[in-house]
Amino acid sequence: MDNAMLCLWPDQEPRFGTNIQHYVDFKKAFSLQTFAEAARIVSDKLHGFLEDDGIQGVSLEPPLALLSAARELMAEPEGAGFNAERFSDILDLYLRTTVKVHSRGYMARQFSSVVPVSAVFDMITAMAPQPASYYEAGQLANVVDRVMADEFGRLIGWKDGSFAMVSTSGASLATMTAVLAARNSLLDGSWEDGVSAEGRGRGRPAVAVGEDAHFSALRVAGILGIGQKQIVRLPLNARRQIDPEGARAALDAAAARGLDVFCVIGTAGSTSVGAIDPLVALAELAHARDAWFHVDAAHNGAFLVSDRLRARVEGLALADSFCLDAHKTLFVPGLCTLLFYRDASVADIAFPHKASYVFDPEDDEMSRFQSGTKNFECTKRPSILNLWLVWALFGRRMFEQKLDYLVDLTCAAHDLIADQPDFDVMHQPESNILCFVHKPPWVPADRLGHLQLELRDRIRAEGRYFLSKVELDGSTVLRMVLMNQRITQADIAELLKAIRRHADDIRDGRPVVRGSHAVKAPPMEDALRTGTLDEAW
Ligand SMILES: Cc1ncc(COP(=O)(O)O)c(C=O)c1O
């Protein structure tokens, strides 16, 4: 059958003997020469990208212009084969529009500049795939789940063999999986019959989350048949952590309304300010009511790797389940999420269904290692391997040092900003997230939030720095997330100067600077300049 293909034509018998030489295009697409040339171009481009020490945030292009640029790159190629020039243009377009996560100007989001070898390794796992849900397809990936589980188990303080970990794609999916496990184990028959209003005979099934919980935790209630009306919101204290006393009162009030909270979800590292809920107190509160305690530790579960920061998340050891995102604070490519169960025996409970084409009737040594019974995905990227690779090459201390540095830097940023008379910090940082406002004297107090939004827009449009914003108690504030070890205190000082410059531009009605091009000022700034600010804002 060398050089031959089996073809099925409608209404015809299979024909043998079609010569593969005919298929010039796909042969070239799959050729080793194409691979070698593409890999060289990628390596050169990325080298230049990473080497660039300029201060950059993101270059925002108008979507319609980008759409036509992307379409133009799809013009019929001239002649078959790999077009290095077009490939190069595609890479350039990608790199131009990507967030410059490795730059000192990037301070906006929780995704990270990755350890470069972990990105290189992505090429291996894409080219020689180990789809990681089933042992026969992803041998090393499934075994490495166990290796990483053991590393973290020691850091958490859990006994060998007593707990389980499964890697999955994102904290949103991990939290859904954990609450599904809670639902299946506490609400009898819910997997087979659906969630009944009687639940476990104590009231209508409900889940409780903090006021600052990530939106994925709220979606879970909709996805799992609990319903948005059965979400009990737990109040926060002044540090924006769930307040245990307030939580107790909220749970009592919910019970009095006929709700049975079977799962309490805490957060270690809230998206808005990086607050870590009082996990020990919440675990006690949940368990005293026979509820499952899950912690969304997407952002700060990684504190486990640091001898200095671990105590901040010590309550994770008491959680029934928790997840952490290695693609956030362990600096590997996404998505790489670790979902832990304190009790190994409940790890298979979220997905009891077993399909015959991937599962054998009897468990054996191999199937006991495979993650398919514990995670939602069928084909799953083996991204746990990136984490393992970096851990194997550089050790836990590398992660620890980078995290310690980022948290120290955020504290230094806090102190610097708190010292400025024209800035306010919103909280003492517990993590590498800091919220603050710029309050130049000319801005009326009730317009401060609008100014922050306008500042975020202008700063992002200029493309030098990239900050985010968030609403706290109804007011918009600026938010910095320090994910990049290249950022120094001097960069924070420069950022403050840039913020003041943008505020002056707003005050004086100067146009928005977009990249290197100035564009017309929107009416809001005109209004500010001419004193008709109130109507415009
Ligand atoms: C606290 C928290 N939970 C969940 C998520 C969602 O994580 P993922 O994007 O991995 O699904 C985020 C992400 O931004 C987060 O900050």
The ligand as a Gaussian input file, in Angstrom:
#p B3LYP/6-31G(d) Opt

LIG

0 1
 C      -10.670000      33.782000      41.310000
 C      -10.803000      33.273000      39.899000
 N      -11.513000      32.169000      39.668000
 C      -11.664000      31.677000      38.433000
 C      -11.109000      32.288000      37.346000
 C      -11.312000      31.704000      35.975000
 O      -10.197000      30.975000      35.659000
 P      -10.032000      30.240000      34.259000
 O       -9.864000      31.314000      33.259000
 O       -8.815000      29.401000      34.468000
 O      -11.264000      29.429000      34.013000
 C      -10.367000      33.445000      37.541000
 C       -9.743000      34.101000      36.401000
 O       -9.536000      35.014000      36.012000
 C      -10.200000      33.954000      38.850000
 O       -9.530000      35.073000      39.087000

